[in-house]
Amino acid sequence: MSIRLIARDLYRLQQAVDRLERKWIRAPLEERERLKRELDRARSERDQVKRMLDGRLDR
């Protein structure tokens, strides 16, 4: 996968994390646990793609 595509995925994932964080802050207490799990998954995926991009840039 090219660096450009990885960077584009990273940007998309960061936007999703930002959106979920804003949603979590405004969510009622009964929805926060579900949103927290979704946010944790999104952060994990974002971090994985970030490591992939960092690995490609180090070459």
N, C-alpha and C positions, 0 to 999 in steps of 0.2 A: 504494500500500500504506500502511496506517495506521501511525502511530508505534508503537502497541501491538503490531501483528504483527511489525514490524521488531525491536522490543525482545525479543519472545518468541523470534524466530529467533536473535538475538544470544545470548540466554541458553542456548538449546539448543546452539549452536555452541561457546560457551565451556565448557559441560559436556563436550562431545565432546573438545575440546582437552585439558582437564584429565584426562579418562579415558585418552587416548592418551599423555599425558606420563607418567602413572603406569605404564601398560603398558610404555612404552619403557624406563623405569628398571629394571623387573624382567625384561625380556626377555633371552633368551640372545643372544650376539653375532650369531649367524647370522640372527636375526629383526630386529635393530635397524635395518638399512638399509631394509627394507620399511616398518617402523613409522615411521621418520624421514620417508620420502616421504609417507606417509599423514598424519603430523602436520603436515608443511609445507603440504599441501593444505588441511587443516582450519584451520590458522592463517590462511592466505591468504583462505579463504572468510569466516572470522570477521572479519578486518580489513576486508574489503570491505563486509560488512553493518554494521560499526561506523562506517565512513565514511558509509554511506548514512544511518544513524540520526543521526549528527552533522550531516549536511547538512540533514536534516528539522528538527532542533532549532534550527538557526541561523536559520530563516525567521521 
